[in-house]
Amino acid sequence: MSRPAKIGAAEALKTLPKWAAAPGGRDAICRTFRFSDFTAAFGFMTRIALMAEKMDHHPEWSNVYNRVDVTLATHDVEGVSELDVTLAKLMDMAAKSAGMKED
């Protein structure tokens, strides 16, 4: 599978208004999702895990109760690529249907 070229966080964020540049100068994007409870958060993570596996592109994330913290970067290009934008948009859509609390 051909991997997309690096586009950088600044370019990616032009189409991802709820995402932010990762701290520390790393070329990555991040977002925190908050849900009604642990079950909703874990359900979201399960749906995304299945999508990510099909894309062969896996997020860096952690879960504490109703919160899921996500960082996206394409490791083989050492920065943000279109794969990250695609996965971020899928996460945004899935979060809405999983009972995400609005920011």
C-alpha positions in Angstrom: 0.0 0.0 0.0 1.4 3.4 -1.0 1.6 5.9 1.9 0.6 9.5 1.4 3.1 12.3 1.5 3.6 14.5 4.6 1.4 17.6 4.5 2.1 18.9 8.0 -0.2 19.8 10.9 -0.8 23.4 9.8 -2.3 22.2 6.5 -4.3 19.5 8.1 -5.8 21.9 10.6 -7.3 24.0 7.9 -10.1 21.4 7.5 -10.3 20.2 11.1 -11.6 23.1 13.2 -11.9 21.1 16.5 -8.4 19.6 16.3 -5.2 21.3 17.5 -1.5 21.1 16.8 0.3 18.7 19.2 2.3 20.4 21.9 6.1 20.4 22.0 6.6 21.2 18.3 5.8 17.7 17.1 4.2 17.5 13.7 1.0 15.9 14.9 -2.6 16.8 15.5 -4.6 16.1 18.7 -8.1 16.3 20.2 -9.9 15.3 23.4 -13.3 13.6 23.0 -15.6 13.5 26.0 -18.6 11.2 26.2 -21.5 10.6 28.6 -19.8 7.6 30.3 -17.1 4.9 29.9 -19.3 2.7 27.8 -19.8 5.4 25.2 -16.1 6.3 25.2 -15.1 2.6 24.8 -17.7 2.0 22.1 -16.2 5.0 20.1 -12.7 3.5 20.5 -13.9 0.1 19.3 -15.5 1.6 16.2 -12.4 3.6 15.4 -10.1 0.7 16.0 -12.0 -1.3 13.3 -11.8 1.6 10.8 -8.1 2.2 11.6 -7.2 -1.4 11.1 -8.8 -1.3 7.6 -6.8 1.8 6.9 -3.6 0.3 8.3 -3.3 3.6 10.2 -3.5 3.5 14.0 -4.0 6.4 16.5 -2.1 7.2 19.6 -4.7 7.4 22.3 -5.6 7.0 25.9 -8.9 6.6 27.7 -9.8 7.6 31.2 -13.5 7.0 32.1 -15.5 9.2 29.6 -12.5 10.9 28.0 -10.5 9.8 25.0 -7.3 11.8 24.2 -6.1 11.3 20.6 -2.9 12.2 18.8 -2.5 11.5 15.1 0.7 11.4 13.0 1.9 9.2 10.2 5.0 7.6 11.6 6.6 6.5 8.4 6.5 10.2 7.1 7.4 11.6 10.5 4.5 14.0 10.5 0.9 14.6 9.5 -0.4 13.1 6.2 -3.8 12.8 4.5 -4.3 9.5 6.4 -4.4 11.6 9.6 -7.0 14.0 8.1 -9.1 11.1 7.0 -9.0 9.3 10.3 -9.7 12.6 12.2 -12.8 13.2 10.1 -14.0 9.6 10.7 -13.4 10.2 14.5 -15.4 13.4 14.4 -18.3 11.7 12.7 -18.2 8.6 14.9 -18.0 10.8 18.1 -21.3 12.5 17.2 -23.1 9.2 16.9 -21.5 7.8 20.1 -22.9 10.4 22.5 -20.0 12.9 22.6 -20.5 15.8 24.9 -20.2 19.1 23.0 -17.1 21.2 23.6 
